[in-house]
């Protein structure tokens, strides 16, 4: 209404002024010019001005009175509306329990409302509203971070300011405050001149957060100390959490490296990843648990880890499947022990059979070897003896003719072949007898480190190793335990075992064409078990799980026909386990090399 009235008021004032001008012009013409026409014009102007002027003056008075009335009438309404807005703002801030602050950056003065003071126990205006007073109440550990956030707003790096810090309350303790604000005005140079915002008391929120965090940390400590592997995933097969046992078996020290990843982001074979995904999908889709799943997963060292896994679906409060919980027990050692027991029983039965066969073969073999030696001595090495000449003449021929006949028919070579084959069969029979025969030799105490050194020296000078496998190009790394106790054993037998392992490693690396072949030998002492441990590792092609399981079986070999008897590692196994009451195992995977582990008691059993 005021907007429409004010323009009308000014128009009437202009009309009034115009009427006065007409009246003045008419009066001048009437009294100055005596001619008829000008006088008539002046009279008309005077009459017009007298007709308009009273009405204009009347309307001006009415409008002026109306404006005053409007002003006096609407003024209280405007003030009431402003008061309502202010009250509404105060109610909103009271409900949110936030405190208002307004910072005049140029003068360094603040305005703090009453809630700003009372939320930290002060009476309103109890301390001066200055930057310095605010600064000295902020916790020293939080001050730099808070000031940095403010500066980032001043520099334009941040549009708004949001920071949590501790503020000194009236009781001398610190209250957690959440400050929110933003620059409100700038000078012509773009510098902030006014900074305004709110404070909120988040002390209870912080306490609840800390309590929740402590509870979560305690829960994590509990599951981290459980030896079983524990993990859980969401519907998208993403790990949401796990314990340290699970992360370590995958090669990660902390669970944080697992969270947020899927099985396809973690180290394992593609077939294993697909198998895990299929199990998880089936369990979640069917909403049914599956227990005692036998899984094999490659460990961080490249060796297989055997797991007994149970998986159950996870549900929300409405019973909907939201993920999967898995627990696994590492049964690698248990599986190896079971495998070892089965293997030992198998080896004992095969060993008995082999020993029986060896005894049956030994007698006729002795006759063959002895007879071949007599034939060679009579017909090849000492042909020109009186008994041979006499026998030739009696048969109607000469000794020279017999000698020529034997040379042409290559009989001496055949005799040598019979002798060589007989010796080879004799070695096989001797190895077969080793399966069941306890050593009659007396044990002596040896330094395993010295036995290893002698074995490596022997390997370096062995003709076959030098000629066929270029042993001098193989890097030998040694890690000996200097305080390793002396071990009661048959030194030559243990040396035979070690040499056999090193020879096999050299051959495997040569055949695989390994560019930088390496054999690493290590010794250590297991004080709790009172055993000396020998580890021999190569970086060769490794072996499949099927080959690894059968590597100690008699007559099992991966070498071409005629190049191996399949008894070398079998005999080595029996020398260690039966003759020395030790243990022998092999760890390997394809393209991961091979590690043989031998443990021998340091006290005679």
Steps between C-alpha positions, in 0.01 A plus 500: 500500500783739583670427169189613304425809714840667491509553116144651508606744768789634293281533186251722687782718624611550138145586397480757781827662392376513138177675612700763683710560188183547287362744755821705496512511119134612478555778752805633317317509163196670650683785663780554249329467157200721434395348172184297487627159394783471750267613772246232402778236512612619838146483634469140372830403667394660829167320493667161425752542778229602747297193402793247534697646788242456782431139399873421476569654839211305649623170354857567617372551852291180479786291360744631756256408772453160338874433487534583864210272578646219293841544661356505847274206424747258319813583698408278796412220257845517338673501838279212613598298191868563569458402861326178390790411272751567775297294746476219244880504455552502878264205544677305227841562653368419848360174367829412332691624806751668270686816589545788256833672440576795274860602440600843375830401346631854454454604861553155649183527708235233539136484579401192703135442580385373840495134397862526390589569863248280681574180302845493662384611846574874484257780570425718199784750438710340774812530286574768238385441144843510333704266284769473769246389762365234267850385400627444852203273582555265206694184593867539400493174303203621294597864447730465197256282310212738575698806391606322181135437411423869555792605281386262226165682501674838489715388205196368312612135513182417694152649461407427859657418833430179689724376780476318833714620788511504879403820678577583864179514705429678827590191705851492358427198280483482125174467308491379141362770268406476135547834327332580169526826311586685183621841385208745494656811344810609313680830433567626144823298492315176573629475858261356756365768729232307680484135604180361650387160619373274778637286783347169603574297813599151377654379826246219545530405134877476539467286811262265322731488199800423722303233685396345169857516374632335817234232470592441136869487587434251778292285265780515242753399766281207598467365145868576431594269786284216369727256315229416246470713188194729515362725226172640371385631163199689366266394220748633244769260631701791642686440827352714778732373772730221613740408777878515490536123455309524171692803370836342585427177318447716190828683556366818661596608851180689582131440414471852358675380184221245441192716569340637184651234274358189339666161456598606148709782650693265729789258430365160401454303182213574262348157566506563876335842456225352285446220752468749789252710300286197408481384863409848625234556235337162564489555877347847470255403225381189684522661845659180630825450689768265371735344754844338482583603146848377412685785331857538378649847475851608411679662792725808473805270470348322200422181691146359519298566815225249581187647659192353663241770433147567626285766331164632617274772355471830688154656551371848581225575753236407241659163430635595159837358395752785496827309482695200613708412806788259460722325750791281400739283694849457365537122484821501296706339775220257580469406133873453472510280807215288367670487164825406671335220699336358190825536312698327774259207509513479125876518496532235770281259308679574174832481683422152628403390152814657353722335758344160426549550129858610558582185694349283226694683232826514691593131479468450121651844447810398696541198272464711186758756617746238620474294179538809281814597690648147446413511129657842460817389679532181293402633159599863499756616751727191513423313178860390428543252784609135470160362599327700225759396234475135600119510482515663154735239361287221640201654320697496171560877476751755606481753779554777243194384305289501819625849586416628150154342518429673837621833366286474189195400704569776764481250782729702735270801463198283577671364810572855619133589440388199706731604784377864488134395497564260786654778709205730423251234604710445813467870591124483450478190720709673766266801489197273525650332806545845658120525536491232764854484629600687811854622493751296694754780492572683821380860516741786560434866569543734204473867429221529244658822372823308429309216332332754272833660415652162410195414289519826306874448447430148372229630266739761359750227404259226397560405137137458398395827662790688339451343158122482464357770726780762509491515879757781517243741349250436779502766770527348847364700791566393857327596823642289779393513862834546682372361831352183349557205735688190389272233354537122555477344154675303229689778330544316171130412480387855570753622246350256250153647564621860459699420187200330344281805561764740359557280195128485425476879535791556259345267246151659526632855462718399204213330319268797563760744366498719811698813416646561847487164680534522877511253787460633853589289803391601849535347842309586816423356839154432640573516869150393607522180293877454542548459130754629251331615181651500150325685217614471138318729257542541125341743255423232245169427326342353812256214492127449488306398810456148364874459445578652841277244671668207324859617495611260778327196356731215391551477123315827439699725268439784259826432313510333158525122488851381577607820676365426844387211716251694708673385818729791584255710701327191637827374646578849629162512669560168674851597606361810672176361644582138575872498566517838676145546635488833324251668270521589132250698296487695177327831425442603142267641241529539125749778410569559871812286547537217749593492869604182677483516880686243709488500879724275709486445877803635686465222754505133404152351522 
